Amino acid sequence: MGQPAPLFAWTLGKSKTFPFQSGCNNLGVMQSWFLLMTQLVLRAQHADGASEHEPLPQPTISFSPDKTIHFREPVNITCSVSTGHQGGTFSLDGPVQDTQRASGGAATFSIPRVGYYHSGAYRCQYQATVAGRSLTSAFSPAASLAVVDESVDIKLHSFPVGSADNHMNAEHTDLSHEPLPDPTVSFSPSKSIRFGEPVNITCSIWTQPLHQGGTFTLDQQDGPFQETQTASGSSAVFGIPRVQLSHEGSYRCRFQVTVSGRTLSSSYGPAERLPVDDNGMNIQVKQPFPASEIRLVGSRGRCAGRVELRLHGKWGTLCDDHWTMDEASVVCRQLGCGEALSAPKKACFDKGEGPIWRDFDCHGDEPTLTDCATRVARVSCDHDEDAGVVCSDAALMTPVFSLYHMPSSTPAQLPLFNGEQIKMECKTPSALCVNAEFHIYRNGELLTGFASVHESLGMTSLTTAGSGYQGSLHCQYTYTENQRLTSPESNTVQVLTVASSLLPDPSVSFSPSKIVRLGKSVDVTCSIVTPHQGGTFTLDQLNGAFQERVEARGTSATFTIPKVRYDHDGLYRCRYEVKISGRSVVSDYGQSLSLTVDDDGVNIQVTETSSDDGDIRLAGRSGRCAGRVEVKVSGKWGTLCDDHWSIEEAGVVCRQLGCGAAVSAPKEACFGPGRGPIWRDFDCHGDETTLTKCTTRVATVACGHDEDAGVVCSGAALMTPVLTVSPSKYKFRSGEDLRIDCDVPSNLCVKATFRIYRKGELYTSHDIGHSNIGFNSRTTVDKNKAGAYTCDYTYTENQRLTSARSGAVSIAVVERWLFSDYTYT
């Protein structure tokens, strides 16, 4: 401790007593003694607390997952320091400024959706209180965060960090040119609101404090609601005190703010749907129900179209679950459009928008829909089930007659060649939505006809041109549903046919042989017998990827494959195209011929692997333990032919992939057809550890991809079935038809037994084969059919594995309700 220690020792050594023990004869000595003791105490205290007053170490800063981040992805910024002091706080300085308490010498600042304005330099500072004294570290070295967007060429400016007061200066971070993120929308108290109850809709945005205090616009995409409010911070709440049916729809938000004198506007954020629950009550239809509250929408005038009603100030459509000619007749009568010709379903007049009202139950003689009953059961329709009407006063559309060359489907150029394939079409601009007969006439005489259904646009006739088609062609149609009404005649096409100049089928040949050794070259020649030279040949591999076009030399062309690979093995065919009298004429493909790639009997070399990341994999279904077997040979993935595929080969595949035992060995592309070459199939005993240990068959593969082999291993997760009822609704009347389906998303490719349960007890079951996705049960509703239904299935092939139960679907059996018994309150 410096000089005082020797002095203290000297004083004791001289007198062997403390100075004031001598009777205090020397006042100067006593004063010196107390001064020395005070210095000693202060120095000791300083020595004991020296570590407490040392400056804090400089912190470090890091980014996760990386310092280069994609636009709108999340990033974590971590500040950390190596110190023995616990607690404290970290301050983040940069485009984002924030403070967080330290945990274990670190703090993480999260940005959930990165914007362009987050790009720039960041640094950290650490503050801690030690022995009652506040200590602050120096700033960490600055580290830059880069925000990139690969879809556009955006130049981002680096934001400078630091200023005289060690904080970001707002004028250094000009955010007025950076785009705003998309705002979000949410509902409170919930996303499903009862009719007549209140709801709050909140627009919010994640953005900088510099951007707060703007305005939000809330927009109903499929309705009239649109309001603007000033933001409170970075959100705004729009209140609807009493929800009406017209408030049902999709809502979205947009944010606008002025920064540095410049107005910034975000895009509309993702829309969220607000459903309005009317608690199972009937629609209250006004008495009387005027024609202005009902309309038919489509392209056919006021007497044909999709049925729409205006209730509570909002237009909506009708569900087609119980839509019949009785209801259609009432609509036509109410609109003064004559009699009903048809009552089309399945959105024949295209899908509508807005709410879907409960359907009516009419006898057919009511003057207006007011006089019909309405069904109490809740609507379970989508807009692809909107109901429509065609009335007798609706104008019939004029059909259009067209002529095309085949197989190209290009508009016909006249004259036609005798023997040429042609297509005649008679179509209307939109679906008739009435059953009808279409007829094509030649010189006023019937040439051909066709009966169409609601969804059809008309008729198509494929034929061969000849003298019997020469003349004046036109078409028209006649309604065959409830009334026979005939359309106006179509346009007329004058057809002239001339002597045949069609091309014969070209042929294909191989040189030096149609059997070629792996790695050798082969010439493939296309040729045709015709006087029309100078065209172009197309050579096409029927079951592979090879396709090339070469200009003909005379009436032939040669395609050279310099080094034959496995994937060149397959069927080849040729087609010829040439100009004749200014018209492009294309032959049919000629007869195919097989090219065989000979590997001299050598086995396919499959790399040994226990992973589906190697040279064997299962494709066509989610998961790695079930699917189409694919093997990589000579750097190319291909499938296996199922000609000799059995449970033995499947067992080796499952063992090699670490997927347990083989449950089934499905054939015929049960997991869908693959692509690329089809390798020769393996011959396994079943106890081999990998396909490497099996032999391969030397015979040439004669499979197409519709014969790709597959595997289901015991390690594959069983798909959970889905149970549905049709019609899709909750309440049924006694005597109605009911269909119950139990399905999985794709083919099981395993034999199985499907079971349907009612109230937990077995209701019915059915065995299925490889290519099925489930089964259905049809019945007639009675009171014994009410209850909750579920289903599951069990593999019955090699191993008995049972799936999870489906979700429950409940049905109730009720009697008919009349509209007059129920109204809104």
CORRA-V863935 format. One line per field, one symbol per residue. ss: DSSP state (H for helix, E for strand, L for the rest). phi: phi as a letter, one per 40 degrees, with the letter a starting at -180 (. if undefined). burial: # if it has 24 or more other C-alpha atoms within 12 Angstrom, else .. A space follows every 50 residues. Layout:
ss->???
phi->???
burial->???
//
This chain:
ss->LLLHHHHHHHHHHHHLLLHHHHLLLLHHHHHHHHHHHHHHHHHHHHHHLL HHHLLLLLLEEEEELLLEEELLLLEEEEEELLLLLLLLEEEEELLLLEEE ELLLLEEEEEELLLLHHHLEEEEEEEEEEELLEEEELLLLLLEEEEEELL LLLLLLLLLLLLLLLLLLLHHHLLLLLLLLLLLEEEEELLLEEELLLLEE EEEELLLLHHHLLLEEEEEELLLLLEEEEELELLEEEEEELLLLHHHLEE EEEEEEEEELLEEEELLLLLLEEEEEELLLLLLLLLLLLLHHHEEEELLL LLLEEEEEEEELLEEEEEELLLLLHHHHHHHHHHHLLLLEEELLLLLLLL LLLLLEELLEELLLLLLLHHHLEELLLLLLLLHHHELEEEELLLLLLLLE EEEEELLLLEELLLLEELLLEEEEEEELLLLLLLLEEEEEEELLEEEEEE EELLLLLEEEEEEELLHHHLEEEEEEEEELLLLLLELLLLLLEEELEELL LLLLLLEEEEELLLEEELLLLEEEEEELLLLLLLLEEEEEELLLLLEEEE ELELLEEEEEELLLLHHHLEEEEEEEEEEELLEEEELLLLLLEEEEEELL LLLLLLLLLLLLLLLEEEELLLLLLEEEEEEEELLEEEEEELLLLLHHHH HHHHHHLLLLLEEELLLLLLLLLLLLLEELLEELLLLLLLHHHLEELLLL LLLLHHHELEEEELLLLLLLLEEEEELLLLEEELLLEEEEEEELLLLLLL LEEEEEEELLEEEEEEEELLLLLEEEEEEELLHHHLEEEEEEEEELLLLL LELLLLLLEEEEEELLLLHHHLLLL
phi->.gcdccccccccccbfbcdcccgfcbccccccccccccccccccccccbc ccbccccccbbabbcacbbcdgccabbbbaacacccggbbbcbidbbabb ccbggaabbbbcbcbccccicbabbbbabbfgbcbbccccdcbbbbbbbc cbcbcbccccbgacbgbccdccbcccbccccccbbabacacbbcdgccab bbbaacacdcccgcbbbbbccbaccabbbccbgbaabbbbcacbccccib babbbbabbfgbcbbccccccbcbcbccfgccccccbccccccbabbibb gcbaiccbbbbfgbcabbccdbcbcccccccccccgbgcccabcbffdcg ccbgcbccccbbchbccacdcccbccdccbcbccbccbabcccccccccb cbbbcbccfcdcbccccdgccbbbbbbbcaccgacabbbbbbfgbcbaaa cbbdcccibbbcabcaccbchcbaaabbcbbgabbbcccccbbcbbbbdc bcccccbbabbcacbbcdgcbabbbbaabacccgcbbbbbccbaccabbb ccbgbaabbbbcacbdcccicbabbbbacbfgbcbbccccccbcbbccbf gccccbccabbcccbaabbhacgbbaiccbbcbfgbcabbccdbcacccc cccccccgbgcccabcbffdcgccbgcbccccbbchbccacdcccbccdc cbcbccbccbabcccccccccbbbbbccacbbcdgccbbbbbbbcadcga cabcbbbbfgbcbaaacbcdccbiabbbabcacccchcbbaaabcbbgbb bbccccccbbbbbbccbcdccbacb
burial->.......#..........#.............#................. .....########...######..#######.#.#..############# ##..#######.################.......##.##.#######.. .....#######....##.#..###############...#####...## ########.##############.#...###..#######..######## #######.#....###.###########..#####.....#.######## .##########..##################################### ############.#..##########################.#.##### ######.....#######.#########.#############....#### ###########..##..####.#########...###.##..#.#.#... ##########...#####...#######...#..##########.#...# ##..#######..###############.....################. ...###.###.#..#######..##########...############## ##################################.#..######.##..# ##############.#.################....#######.##### ########....###############...#...###########.#... ###.##.######.....#......
//
